[in-house]
Amino acid sequence: MPRRRAVAYVRMSTDHQQFSTENQMAVIERYAAEHDMEIVATYSDEARSGLRYENRPGMQQMLADAQGKESGFDTILVYDVSRWGRFQDQDEGASLEFACRKAEVQVHYCVEQFVNDGSPMSTVIKGFKRYMAAEHSRVLSEKVFAGQCRLIGLGFRQGGMAGYGLRRMRIDQNRNPLGLLDRGQYKSLQTDRVILVPGPEEEVETVRWMYRQFIDGGRLEGEIAALLNEQGIMTDLGRAWTRGTVHEVLTNEKYIGNNVFNRHSYKLKDEHRNNPPEEWVRANGVFESIVDEKMFFTVQGMIRERNRRFSDDEMLARLEGLLKKKGFLSGFVIDEADNMPSSGCYASRFGSLARAYSRVGFTPDRDYRYIEINRTLRRIHAEEITTAIAAIEEIGGAVSQDRVTDLLTVNDEFTASIVIARCRHTKSGSRRWKIRLDTGLAPDLTVALRMNDANEAVLDYYLLPFPILDTNRIGLAEKNGPMLDAFRFETLDRFFAMARRAMISEIVL
């Protein structure tokens, strides 16, 4: 009787040794030998979360091959149910397995204590295992969030740039100051923490001047920005001031020493969402303030009153006037215009910006959003660099950032450039991305952030080594074949793994 032809499927979302692909393969190979099976191929999803099928090219290719006319195998060997997936909807994992069974390909879970033979008992146990796999991710997400909330409550900064007039101070576990962190510098020890402290006196005084101009001078954010630019004063990023950047200084609670977290969330790979204020996590008065509380809340009251005093008709009249002046509308255009309620106010009053637009006869066109999208992409790019540096240092790596080019040097061993690939749509509705590569910098690794449909969040990542790149741009479709999609990952865990440092005691000779 000929041996059964099988393929192995391995997946690893983190660097946990127990689930390394090597360990999984060792178990799968032993199982195949014991059951007289021949492994003819291996499909792998490394550094891939088990929460979403659409970002796992290895599994996608395996299922496509299984459903092909000549798959060449009749069995799929998986380490356990959790490696198949940690889908929050357990029916999703079951449907994928059913698709295999319909193609006459059987799935075997090599370390589970049940035989996946479709019997009532195995079906019950498998359903419970799927639930436990999903529950593990949910509980882990809650634990991480709880840990972040605890650190917020203790007054520690959780990522992000300090902002104009403030600086990040590294402190040890006893809260002793260890020195200021410049832009691009990050703490190097897990036990270290970061707090916010007042910046240079001239910046602190400029921040207070903005508040006085708004309250006593009666100047709006755009007027304050113009005065700052006339004086040659730049933002903390070395850029000219805008209405939006001034508004950020006038409304951010960090200037009165408050630590606010969870304004936005992206839990369990769900959609990014803006959380209502009642879900924010805060610790008040944990940083040294540089603005008097009375002055701060006076500004907040004036801004609320400015937005509230307009009737619906007045708001729409101003919006219509702005449309005639600019020719198009966007959240960015509204926020940068003087004597206008904020885009958030329009969205709140009329249910959404789109509904407000429709009231003045404007239909948003994708091309008109480029200003707003560019602002979002710049913010995401800076946040991803900040997050990457922090994550590398958390696992013991060392990283430095070139202030001009943003090129990262990791462990003095390799360089990495983080770039954004915005999503565009063809006339037929298909999605396309274009990765522009900085061949002048010649980084050893290009980390390309592929954006989602709305260009509001990262969809996935491509880790592209320099030797394979012989051009300064790469065009991507939704699927690009194994030559490119082999470098696609749902998270940056694989990138972080490159930077991980192990203690000598961990190394097995």
C-alpha positions in Angstrom: 0.0 0.0 0.0 1.5 3.4 -1.0 2.4 5.8 1.8 0.0 8.7 2.3 1.4 12.0 0.9 1.2 14.8 3.4 2.1 18.5 3.8 3.2 20.2 6.9 1.7 23.6 8.0 3.6 25.6 10.7 2.9 29.0 12.1 4.6 31.2 14.7 3.3 34.6 15.7 5.9 35.3 18.4 9.3 34.1 19.5 8.0 31.7 22.1 10.4 28.8 21.9 7.7 26.2 22.5 6.0 27.2 19.2 9.0 27.8 17.1 8.6 26.4 13.6 11.6 24.1 14.2 9.9 22.5 17.2 6.7 22.2 15.3 8.4 20.4 12.4 10.2 18.0 14.7 6.8 16.9 16.1 5.2 16.8 12.7 8.0 14.7 11.2 7.8 12.2 14.1 4.0 12.0 13.7 4.4 11.3 9.9 6.9 8.6 10.5 4.7 6.9 13.1 1.7 7.0 10.7 3.6 6.0 7.6 3.2 9.3 5.8 5.6 11.1 3.5 5.9 14.9 3.9 6.1 16.3 0.3 5.9 20.0 1.1 5.9 22.5 4.0 3.8 25.7 4.2 4.9 28.3 6.7 3.5 31.5 8.2 6.2 32.9 10.4 5.6 36.0 12.5 1.9 35.8 11.6 -0.9 36.2 14.0 -3.5 33.4 14.1 -6.3 35.9 14.3 -6.8 36.6 10.6 -6.7 34.3 7.7 -6.3 37.0 5.1 -2.8 37.9 6.2 -1.5 34.4 6.2 -0.1 33.7 2.7 1.2 30.3 3.7 -2.2 29.0 4.7 -3.8 30.6 1.7 -1.4 28.9 -0.7 -1.9 25.6 1.0 -5.6 25.7 0.8 -5.5 26.8 -2.8 -3.2 23.8 -3.6 -5.5 21.5 -1.6 -8.4 22.5 -3.7 -6.5 22.3 -7.0 -7.2 19.5 -9.5 -3.8 17.9 -8.8 -2.9 18.8 -5.2 -0.4 16.0 -4.8 -1.3 15.4 -1.2 -4.3 14.1 0.8 -3.3 15.1 4.4 -2.3 18.3 6.2 -0.3 17.9 9.4 -0.5 20.7 11.9 1.1 20.9 15.4 -2.1 21.6 17.2 -5.5 23.4 16.9 -4.0 26.8 17.9 -1.4 26.7 15.1 -4.4 26.3 12.7 -5.6 29.6 14.0 -6.8 31.6 17.0 -9.9 32.9 15.1 -12.2 34.9 17.4 -15.1 33.4 15.4 -14.5 29.7 15.8 -16.7 29.0 12.8 -14.0 30.6 10.6 -11.4 27.9 11.6 -14.0 25.2 11.1 -15.0 26.5 7.6 -11.4 26.4 6.5 -11.0 22.8 7.6 -14.3 21.9 6.0 -13.0 23.4 2.7 -10.0 20.9 2.9 -12.3 18.0 3.8 -14.5 18.9 0.8 -11.4 18.6 -1.4 -10.7 15.2 0.2 -7.8 16.5 2.2 -7.7 15.5 5.9 -6.3 17.7 8.6 -4.4 16.0 11.4 -3.4 17.8 14.7 -0.3 16.0 15.8 -0.1 16.7 19.5 -3.8 16.7 20.3 -5.3 13.9 22.4 -8.1 13.2 19.9 -8.3 11.8 16.5 -9.7 14.2 14.0 -12.0 11.7 12.4 -15.3 13.6 12.4 -16.8 11.6 15.3 -19.1 13.4 17.7 -16.5 13.3 20.5 -13.7 14.6 18.4 -16.0 17.4 17.1 -16.9 18.5 20.6 -13.3 18.4 21.8 -12.1 20.3 18.7 -14.7 22.9 19.2 -13.6 23.4 22.8 -9.9 23.6 21.6 -10.8 26.3 19.1 -12.6 28.3 21.8 -9.5 28.0 24.1 -7.2 29.1 21.3 -9.3 32.2 20.7 -9.7 32.8 24.4 -5.9 32.7 24.8 -5.5 35.7 22.5 -8.3 37.6 24.1 -7.0 37.1 27.6 -3.5 38.0 26.5 -4.8 41.2 24.9 -6.6 42.1 28.1 -3.4 41.4 30.2 -1.3 43.6 27.9 -3.9 46.4 28.0 -4.1 46.1 31.8 -0.3 46.3 32.1 -0.3 49.4 29.9 -3.1 51.0 32.0 -1.2 50.2 35.2 1.9 52.0 33.8 -0.2 54.9 32.8 -1.6 55.1 36.3 1.9 55.2 37.7 2.7 58.2 35.5 4.9 56.6 32.8 4.8 57.7 29.2 3.7 54.9 26.8 5.4 55.8 23.5 5.0 58.8 21.3 7.0 62.0 20.9 7.0 64.5 23.8 5.7 67.4 21.8 6.7 71.1 21.7 7.8 72.5 25.1 8.2 69.0 26.6 11.0 66.4 26.8 11.2 62.7 27.6 13.2 61.8 30.7 14.5 58.3 31.2 14.2 57.2 34.8 15.2 54.0 36.6 13.0 51.7 38.7 13.5 53.9 41.7 12.4 57.0 39.7 15.9 58.4 39.6 16.5 60.5 36.5 18.9 59.0 34.0 19.0 61.8 31.4 16.9 63.3 28.7 16.1 61.4 25.5 16.6 63.2 22.2 14.3 62.6 19.2 15.3 59.1 17.9 16.7 58.0 21.3 15.0 55.4 23.4 15.4 53.7 26.8 17.7 50.6 26.6 16.6 48.6 29.7 13.2 47.0 30.4 13.3 48.3 33.9 13.7 51.9 32.8 10.7 54.1 32.3 9.9 57.4 30.6 8.2 60.5 31.9 7.5 63.9 30.5 9.4 67.0 31.9 9.4 70.6 30.8 11.6 71.4 27.8 13.9 74.4 27.2 12.7 77.6 28.9 12.2 79.4 25.5 9.8 76.6 24.3 7.9 76.6 27.6 7.5 80.3 27.4 6.3 80.0 23.8 3.6 77.5 24.8 2.4 79.8 27.6 2.5 82.7 25.1 0.1 80.7 22.8 -2.4 80.3 25.6 -2.2 84.0 26.4 -2.7 85.0 22.8 -5.7 82.8 22.6 -7.3 84.0 25.8 -6.3 87.6 26.2 -5.3 88.4 22.6 -8.4 86.9 21.1 -6.4 85.3 18.4 -7.4 82.1 16.7 -5.1 79.1 16.1 -4.3 80.1 12.5 -3.4 83.7 13.5 -1.1 82.3 16.3 0.5 80.0 13.8 1.2 82.9 11.4 2.8 84.9 14.2 5.1 82.0 15.2 6.1 81.5 11.6 6.9 85.2 11.2 9.2 85.0 14.2 11.0 82.0 12.7 9.9 79.7 15.5 9.6 76.0 14.3 7.7 73.1 15.8 9.4 70.3 17.6 9.7 68.5 14.2 11.4 71.5 12.7 8.4 72.4 10.6 6.3 75.5 10.2 3.3 75.9 12.4 -0.2 75.3 11.2 -3.7 75.8 12.7 -3.7 72.1 13.6 -0.4 72.0 15.4 -1.3 75.1 17.4 -4.7 73.5 18.2 -2.8 70.4 19.5 -0.8 72.5 21.9 -3.9 74.3 23.1 -5.9 71.1 23.7 -3.5 68.4 24.9 -3.7 67.6 28.6 -0.1 66.6 28.8 0.7 70.4 29.2 -1.0 70.3 32.6 0.7 67.1 33.6 -2.1 64.6 32.7 -1.3 61.2 31.2 -4.0 60.1 28.8 -4.2 56.7 27.1 -6.5 54.6 25.0 -7.9 57.4 22.8 -7.6 54.9 19.9 -7.6 51.1 19.9 -6.8 48.2 17.6 -7.5 45.1 19.7 -7.4 41.6 18.4 -6.7 42.9 14.8 -10.1 44.5 14.7 -10.6 47.8 12.9 -8.9 50.9 14.3 -11.4 53.0 16.2 -11.5 56.3 18.0 -12.7 55.7 21.6 -15.2 57.9 23.4 -13.8 59.9 26.3 -15.4 57.6 28.9 -13.1 54.8 27.7 -9.9 56.8 28.0 -7.4 55.8 30.7 -6.0 58.7 32.5 -3.7 59.7 35.4 -4.0 63.4 36.4 -1.1 65.5 37.6 1.6 62.8 37.1 3.9 65.1 35.1 5.2 68.6 35.9 2.8 71.0 34.2 4.0 73.9 32.1 0.6 75.5 31.7 -1.6 76.7 34.6 -4.7 74.5 34.9 -7.1 77.5 35.1 -5.6 78.9 31.8 -5.8 75.4 30.2 -9.5 74.9 31.0 -10.3 78.4 30.1 -9.1 77.6 26.6 -11.1 74.4 26.5 -14.2 76.3 27.5 -13.6 78.9 24.8 -13.1 76.2 22.1 -16.3 74.4 23.2 -18.2 77.6 23.3 -16.9 78.5 19.8 -18.2 75.2 18.5 -21.4 75.3 20.4 -22.6 78.8 19.6 -23.1 78.0 15.9 -26.6 76.8 14.9 -26.9 74.0 12.3 -27.6 76.6 9.6 -24.6 78.8 10.6 -22.3 75.7 10.6 -23.5 74.7 7.1 -23.2 78.3 5.8 -19.6 78.4 6.9 -19.0 75.0 5.4 -20.5 76.1 2.1 -18.4 79.2 2.1 -15.3 77.2 2.7 -16.3 74.9 -0.2 -16.6 77.8 -2.5 -13.3 79.2 -1.5 -11.3 75.9 -1.6 -13.2 73.9 -4.2 -13.3 70.8 -2.1 -13.6 69.8 1.6 -11.8 67.4 3.9 -11.2 67.1 7.7 -7.8 68.7 7.3 -9.1 71.7 5.2 -11.8 72.3 7.9 -9.4 72.1 10.8 -6.9 74.5 9.1 -9.6 77.2 8.4 -10.1 80.0 10.8 -13.5 80.9 12.2 -14.7 77.3 11.6 -15.9 74.6 14.0 -13.6 71.6 14.0 -14.2 68.7 11.7 -15.0 66.6 14.8 -17.7 69.1 15.7 -19.2 68.7 12.2 -19.1 64.9 12.5 -20.7 65.0 15.9 -23.4 67.5 14.9 -24.5 65.9 11.7 -23.6 62.2 12.3 -20.5 62.1 10.1 -18.5 64.4 7.9 -20.0 62.8 4.8 -23.5 63.8 5.9 -22.3 67.4 6.5 -20.8 67.4 3.1 -24.0 66.2 1.5 -25.9 69.1 3.1 -23.8 71.6 1.2 -23.8 69.7 -2.1 -20.3 68.3 -1.9 -19.5 64.7 -2.9 -16.0 63.7 -1.7 -13.8 62.5 -4.4 -10.8 60.3 -3.5 -8.4 62.6 -5.2 -9.4 65.5 -2.9 -8.2 63.7 0.2 -4.5 63.7 -0.6 -3.8 66.5 1.9 -5.5 64.8 4.8 -4.1 61.4 3.8 -0.5 62.8 3.7 -0.9 64.2 7.2 -2.2 60.8 8.4 0.7 59.0 6.7 3.3 61.3 8.2 1.8 60.6 11.7 1.7 56.8 11.1 5.2 56.8 9.8 6.5 58.6 12.9 4.5 56.3 15.2 5.8 53.2 13.5 9.4 54.3 13.8 8.9 55.1 17.5 7.2 51.8 18.1 9.8 49.8 16.3 12.7 51.5 18.2 10.9 50.9 21.6 10.2 47.2 20.7 13.8 46.5 19.7 15.1 48.0 22.9 12.6 46.1 25.0 14.1 42.8 23.7 17.6 43.9 24.4 18.6 45.3 21.0 20.3 48.6 20.4 19.1 51.0 17.7 19.9 54.5 16.6 18.0 56.8 14.3 19.4 59.3 11.8 17.6 62.5 12.5 17.7 63.6 8.8 16.9 60.4 6.9 15.2 58.3 9.7 17.5 55.4 8.8 17.7 52.9 11.7 21.0 51.2 12.6 20.3 48.1 14.6 23.0 46.6 16.9 25.6 48.2 14.6 25.0 45.2 12.4 22.4 46.3 9.8 20.4 49.3 8.7 16.7 49.5 8.0 14.5 52.1 6.3 10.8 52.3 7.1 8.7 53.5 4.2 4.9 54.0 3.6 3.0 52.4 0.7 -0.3 54.1 0.3 -3.3 52.2 -1.1 -4.7 53.3 -4.5 -7.6 51.9 -6.4 -7.8 51.1 -10.1 -10.8 52.0 -12.2 -12.0 48.4 -11.8 -11.8 48.7 -8.0 -8.7 46.6 -7.4 -6.1 47.8 -4.8 -2.6 48.7 -5.7 0.4 49.9 -3.7 3.7 51.4 -4.8 6.8 51.0 -2.6 9.4 53.7 -3.2 12.8 52.6 -2.2 15.6 54.9 -1.1 18.4 53.3 -3.0 20.6 56.3 -2.1 20.7 55.2 1.5 21.1 51.6 0.4 19.6 50.1 3.6 20.1 46.5 4.3 16.4 46.1 4.9 13.4 48.1 3.7 10.4 47.8 5.9 7.4 48.8 3.8 4.1 49.6 5.6 1.3 48.7 3.2 -1.8 50.8 4.1 -5.4 49.7 4.2 -8.2 50.9 1.8 -8.7 54.2 3.5 -5.0 54.9 4.2 -5.8 55.2 7.9 -4.1 52.1 9.3 -1.3 49.7 8.4 -2.6 46.6 6.6 0.6 44.5 6.6 4.4 44.7 6.3 6.9 43.8 3.6 10.5 43.1 4.8 12.6 43.5 1.7 16.3 42.8 1.8 18.5 45.1 -0.2 20.2 42.5 -2.4 17.0 41.6 -4.1 16.1 45.1 -5.0 17.4 46.4 -8.4 14.9 49.2 -8.8 13.8 52.2 -6.8 10.2 51.2 -6.7 8.1 48.1 -6.5 4.4 47.8 -7.6 2.2 45.6 -5.5 -1.3 44.1 -6.1 -3.4 42.3 -3.6 -1.5 39.1 -4.3 2.0 39.1 -5.8 3.2 35.5 -5.9 5.7 33.7 -3.7 8.7 35.8 -4.8 7.3 38.9 -3.1 4.6 37.6 -0.7 7.3 35.5 1.0 8.5 38.8 2.5 5.0 39.8 3.7 4.1 39.7 7.4 1.2 40.8 9.4 3.3 42.2 12.2 6.9 43.3 12.7 7.7 40.4 15.0 10.2 38.9 12.5 11.9 42.3 12.1 12.2 42.5 15.9 13.5 38.9 16.1 16.5 40.0 13.9 17.4 42.5 16.6 16.9 40.2 19.6 19.9 39.7 21.8 20.3 36.5 24.0 22.2 36.1 27.2 25.2 33.8 27.0 23.4 31.4 29.3 20.6 31.0 26.7 23.0 29.9 24.0 23.2 26.1 23.6 26.5 25.0 22.0 
